[in-house]
């Protein structure tokens, strides 16, 4: 890589920064959902790891056996219901602007529109999956499995924190300690070669996106040598932010993290909303684990390189606001990529520093940044506090 020009270095590094920023942003958004509901979830590292492990096993299995039409239909159904709900939110916005419909007409239009949009989205996804390459099919199934595993694993934290009113830090720490031990034990016990690695054979990198890759500069930065999971992660992040800030569910969830007793007085089920927040955080963290494997590792090796903890730093640095979370994720992703690619940057290579110093860079940057920004924290007021309906 010696002799690269400045722009060649930029074109090489920038896709890696975006690919690193996407799982960080996605997992930090999951933490945002949980903390906005009032539950602190530092188990993101463990949830990511579990999602990455089961997702990797699923992807490896599908690479050798192929994706059946029935599995394609199931995947299309889940994503179709999800896409249909997003389109339904747009219909709700239009109905609120119309305003001159009877209650019956509002209900009929809303139910009918969701059914139609969900069916249309499911059929569209099914045809797209059948027409897509196996890599696209496998990646979507892997993401779906990662999300399901993340939801299931996060329920342990939800039950301990919400029903048992346990200390949320201790509960999450227990999951972080359990996840790698479980993944290593299961894989060494049941894998053919007795190792903890799960190797993925396929390449999930897109050489170039037609038409868009021809755009000067932007095409080289965003639409060449990109990862399939990068685009999927960006779409999921946009939808998550829309749901959190543009829907009734999002408003109720945020109210439970700020003043749960006021929300309870309005008839909102605090336990249900908090469970929802933790489950969404689990789904996004599980997906983030799969995206991490698809983007970098090419195999699962019982680690997600501290991305779960970095995502918490992104959340705090981003001050619990989506736009700032994106900027924070790009900052930490840049530190991580520079630490791993310093050998192609002449100014850093000529310093002749030990490689371990560069490996420390993302975490040192985390400590320094948090030391300056944590005092201006705008965390939800009730985050980390168990809800007691008898206390006011």
C-alpha positions in Angstrom: 0.0 0.0 0.0 3.0 2.3 -0.2 3.0 5.2 -2.5 -0.8 5.9 -2.3 -2.0 9.4 -3.0 -4.1 11.3 -0.5 -7.3 10.6 -2.4 -6.5 6.9 -2.8 -6.1 6.7 1.0 -9.4 8.5 1.5 -11.2 6.1 -0.9 -9.7 3.2 0.9 -10.4 4.3 4.5 -13.8 6.0 4.1 -15.9 2.9 3.3 -14.3 1.3 6.3 -15.3 4.2 8.5 -18.9 4.0 7.3 -19.0 0.3 7.8 -17.7 0.7 11.4 -20.1 3.6 12.1 -23.2 1.7 11.0 -23.2 -1.1 13.7 -22.1 1.5 16.3 -25.0 3.8 15.3 -27.5 0.9 15.2 -26.5 -0.5 18.7 -26.4 3.0 20.2 -29.9 3.6 18.9 -31.0 0.4 20.6 -29.5 1.7 23.8 -31.4 4.9 23.2 -34.7 3.0 23.0 -34.0 1.2 26.3 -32.8 4.2 28.2 -35.6 6.4 26.9 -38.0 3.8 28.4 -36.2 4.1 31.7 -34.0 0.9 31.6 -30.2 1.2 31.4 -28.9 -1.5 29.2 -25.2 -2.0 29.3 -25.6 -5.6 28.2 -25.2 -4.5 24.6 -21.8 -6.2 24.3 -23.3 -9.5 25.3 -26.4 -9.1 23.2 -24.3 -8.2 20.1 -22.1 -11.3 20.8 -25.1 -13.6 21.0 -26.6 -12.2 17.9 -23.3 -12.4 16.1 -22.8 -16.0 17.1 -26.2 -17.4 16.2 -26.3 -15.3 13.1 -22.9 -16.5 12.0 -23.9 -20.2 12.5 -27.1 -19.5 10.5 -25.2 -17.8 7.7 -22.6 -20.6 7.5 -25.3 -23.2 7.4 -27.3 -21.4 4.6 -24.1 -20.8 2.6 -23.7 -24.6 2.2 -27.4 -25.6 2.0 -29.0 -22.6 0.3 -32.1 -20.7 1.2 -35.4 -22.5 0.7 -38.4 -20.8 -0.8 -40.3 -21.3 2.5 -37.5 -19.5 4.4 -37.6 -16.7 1.8 -41.3 -16.4 2.4 -40.9 -16.2 6.2 -38.2 -13.6 5.9 -40.3 -11.6 3.4 -43.3 -11.8 5.8 -41.3 -10.4 8.7 -39.7 -7.6 6.7 -42.9 -7.0 4.8 -44.8 -6.4 8.1 -42.1 -4.1 9.2 -42.0 -2.1 6.0 -45.8 -2.0 5.9 -45.8 -0.5 9.3 -43.4 2.2 8.3 -45.5 3.1 5.2 -48.6 3.0 7.5 -47.0 5.7 9.6 -46.9 8.0 6.6 -50.7 7.3 6.1 -51.3 8.3 9.7 -49.6 11.6 9.1 -51.8 12.2 6.1 -55.0 11.2 8.0 -54.1 13.6 10.8 -53.9 16.4 8.3 -57.2 15.6 6.7 -59.0 15.6 10.0 -62.6 15.6 8.6 -63.4 11.9 8.8 -65.6 10.1 11.2 -64.2 7.8 13.8 -65.4 4.7 11.8 -63.8 6.0 8.6 -60.5 6.7 10.5 -60.4 3.2 11.9 -61.5 1.5 8.6 -58.9 3.5 6.6 -56.1 2.8 9.1 -56.8 -1.0 9.3 -57.3 -1.3 5.6 -54.3 0.7 4.7 -52.0 -1.3 7.0 -53.3 -4.7 5.7 -52.9 -3.5 2.1 -49.4 -2.1 2.7 -48.3 -5.1 4.7 -49.5 -7.5 2.0 -47.9 -5.4 -0.8 -44.6 -5.1 1.1 -44.5 -8.9 1.8 -45.1 -9.8 -1.8 -42.6 -7.3 -3.0 -39.9 -8.5 -0.6 -40.6 -12.1 -1.6 -40.1 -11.4 -5.3 -37.0 -9.3 -4.5 -35.5 -12.1 -2.4 -36.2 -14.7 -5.1 -34.6 -12.5 -7.7 -31.6 -11.6 -5.5 -28.3 -13.4 -5.2 -27.8 -15.9 -2.4 -25.6 -13.4 -0.5 -28.6 -11.0 -0.2 -30.9 -13.8 0.9 -28.4 -15.1 3.4 -27.6 -11.7 4.8 -31.3 -10.8 5.4 -32.0 -14.2 7.1 -28.9 -13.7 9.2 -30.0 -10.2 10.3 -33.5 -11.6 11.1 -32.0 -14.4 13.2 -29.7 -11.9 15.0 -32.6 -9.7 15.9 -34.7 -12.6 17.2 -31.8 -13.9 19.3 -31.1 -10.3 20.6 -34.8 -10.0 21.6 -34.7 -13.3 23.5 -31.5 -12.6 25.3 -32.5 -9.1 26.3 -35.7 -10.5 27.9 -33.5 -11.8 30.8 -32.4 -8.2 31.5 -35.9 -6.9 31.1 -37.4 -9.4 33.5 -34.7 -8.8 36.1 -34.9 -5.0 35.8 -38.6 -4.4 35.4 -40.4 -7.3 37.2 -37.7 -8.1 39.8 -36.6 -4.5 40.2 -33.0 -5.7 40.3 -30.0 -3.5 40.0 -29.8 -2.9 36.2 -26.0 -2.6 36.1 -25.5 -5.9 37.8 -28.1 -7.6 35.7 -26.5 -6.4 32.4 -23.0 -7.2 33.6 -24.1 -10.8 34.3 -25.3 -11.1 30.7 -22.1 -9.6 29.3 -20.1 -12.3 31.3 -22.4 -15.1 30.3 -22.5 -14.5 26.5 -18.9 -15.2 25.5 -18.6 -18.2 27.9 -21.8 -19.7 26.4 -20.8 -19.1 22.8 -17.4 -20.6 23.3 -18.7 -23.6 25.2 -21.5 -24.4 22.7 -19.3 -24.0 19.6 -16.4 -26.0 20.9 -18.8 -28.7 22.0 -20.8 -29.1 18.8 -18.5 -27.8 16.0 -16.8 -30.4 13.8 -13.3 -29.0 14.5 -13.8 -28.2 18.1 -12.8 -24.5 17.9 -14.6 -21.4 18.9 -14.5 -19.9 15.4 -17.4 -19.8 13.0 -16.0 -19.1 9.5 -18.1 -17.5 6.8 -17.2 -18.3 3.2 -19.1 -15.7 1.2 -18.2 -12.1 0.5 -20.8 -9.6 1.4 -19.1 -6.6 -0.1 -20.6 -4.8 -3.1 -18.1 -4.0 -5.8 -20.2 -1.1 -7.0 -23.8 0.1 -7.1 -24.9 0.7 -10.7 -25.5 4.3 -11.8 -24.7 5.8 -8.3 -21.1 4.6 -8.5 -20.6 6.8 -11.6 -21.2 10.0 -9.6 -17.9 11.9 -9.2 -16.3 11.7 -5.7 -19.6 10.7 -4.0 -19.8 7.5 -6.1 -16.3 6.5 -5.1 -16.9 7.2 -1.4 -20.3 5.7 -0.9 -21.1 3.3 -3.7 -17.9 1.4 -4.4 -16.4 -1.3 -2.3 -19.2 -0.9 0.2 -20.8 -3.6 2.4 -24.3 -4.9 1.9 -25.0 -4.6 5.6 -24.0 -0.9 5.6 -27.1 0.0 3.4 -29.4 -2.3 5.5 -28.1 -0.7 8.7 -28.7 2.8 7.5 -32.3 2.0 6.5 -33.0 0.4 9.9 -31.6 3.4 11.7 -33.8 5.8 9.8 -36.9 3.7 10.6 -35.9 3.4 14.2 -35.6 7.2 14.6 -38.9 7.8 12.8 -40.7 5.4 15.1 -39.1 6.9 18.2 -39.9 10.6 17.4 -42.9 10.5 15.0 -45.3 8.0 16.5 -47.5 7.6 19.6 -45.5 4.6 20.7 -42.3 6.7 20.6 -43.9 9.5 22.6 -45.1 7.0 25.3 -41.7 5.4 25.4 -39.9 8.7 26.0 -42.4 9.7 28.6 -41.8 6.5 30.6 -38.1 7.4 30.8 -38.7 11.0 31.8 -41.6 10.8 34.3 -43.1 7.3 34.5 -45.6 8.3 37.2 -47.1 11.0 35.1 -47.3 8.5 32.2 -48.9 6.0 34.5 -51.5 8.5 35.6 -52.5 8.8 31.9 -53.2 5.1 31.7 -49.9 4.1 30.0 -48.7 0.6 30.9 -45.1 1.3 32.1 -44.1 -2.3 32.3 -45.3 -3.0 28.8 -43.5 0.1 27.3 -40.3 -0.7 29.1 -40.3 -4.3 27.9 -40.8 -2.9 24.4 -37.9 -0.5 24.8 -35.5 -3.3 26.0 -36.7 -5.7 23.3 -36.1 -3.1 20.6 -32.6 -2.5 22.0 -32.0 -6.3 21.9 -33.2 -6.5 18.3 -31.0 -3.7 17.1 -28.0 -5.0 19.1 -28.4 -8.5 17.7 -28.6 -7.1 14.2 -25.5 -5.0 15.0 -23.6 -8.1 15.9 -24.5 -9.8 12.6 -23.5 -6.6 10.7 -20.2 -6.6 12.5 -19.4 -10.1 11.3 -20.6 -9.4 7.8 -18.6 -6.2 7.5 -15.3 -7.1 9.1 -14.6 -10.3 10.7 -15.5 -12.9 8.0 -15.8 -15.2 11.0 -17.1 -15.2 14.5 -14.4 -15.6 17.2 -16.2 -15.1 20.4 -15.8 -11.3 20.4 -17.3 -8.2 18.8 -14.2 -6.1 19.6 -15.8 -4.0 22.3 -18.4 -2.5 19.9 -21.1 -2.8 22.5 -19.2 -0.7 25.0 -18.2 1.7 22.3 -21.9 2.0 21.4 -22.6 3.1 25.0 -19.9 5.8 24.7 -21.5 6.9 21.4 -24.9 7.2 23.1 -23.4 9.3 25.9 -21.2 11.4 23.6 -24.3 11.9 21.4 -26.2 13.2 24.4 -29.1 10.8 23.7 -30.0 12.5 20.4 -30.0 10.6 17.1 -28.2 13.3 15.0 -25.4 13.6 17.5 -25.2 9.8 17.8 -24.4 9.7 14.1 -21.6 12.2 14.5 -20.2 10.4 17.6 -20.3 7.1 15.8 -18.4 8.5 12.9 -15.8 9.9 15.3 -15.2 6.6 17.1 -15.3 4.7 13.9 -12.6 6.9 12.5 -10.5 6.3 15.5 -10.9 2.6 15.1 -10.2 2.5 11.4 -7.1 4.7 11.8 -5.9 2.4 14.5 -6.2 -0.6 12.1 -4.9 1.1 8.9 -2.2 3.4 10.2 0.3 1.6 8.0 -1.2 3.1 4.8 -1.1 6.6 6.2 2.4 8.0 5.7 2.2 10.6 8.4 1.4 7.9 11.0 3.6 5.2 9.6 6.6 7.5 9.7 6.2 8.0 13.5 7.4 4.4 13.9 5.2 3.8 16.9 4.3 0.4 18.2 1.1 -1.0 16.7 -0.3 -1.6 20.2 -0.4 2.2 20.7 -2.6 2.6 17.7 -4.8 -0.2 19.0 -5.4 1.7 22.2 -6.5 4.8 20.2 -10.3 4.2 20.1 -10.5 3.5 23.8 -8.2 6.3 24.9 -10.3 8.6 22.7 -13.4 7.3 24.5 -12.1 8.1 27.9 -10.9 11.6 26.9 -14.2 12.5 25.2 -16.4 11.2 27.9 -14.4 13.1 30.5 -15.4 16.3 28.8 -19.0 15.6 27.7 -20.4 13.5 30.5 -20.9 16.5 32.8 -23.4 18.0 30.2 -25.3 14.7 30.1 -29.0 14.9 29.1 -29.9 11.4 30.1 -33.6 10.5 30.7 -34.4 11.5 34.3 -35.9 8.1 35.3 -33.3 5.9 33.5 -32.1 3.2 35.8 -34.8 3.7 38.4 -37.2 0.7 38.9 -40.9 1.8 38.6 -42.9 1.7 41.8 -46.5 2.7 41.2 -47.0 3.4 44.9 -44.3 6.1 45.0 -44.9 9.6 43.7 
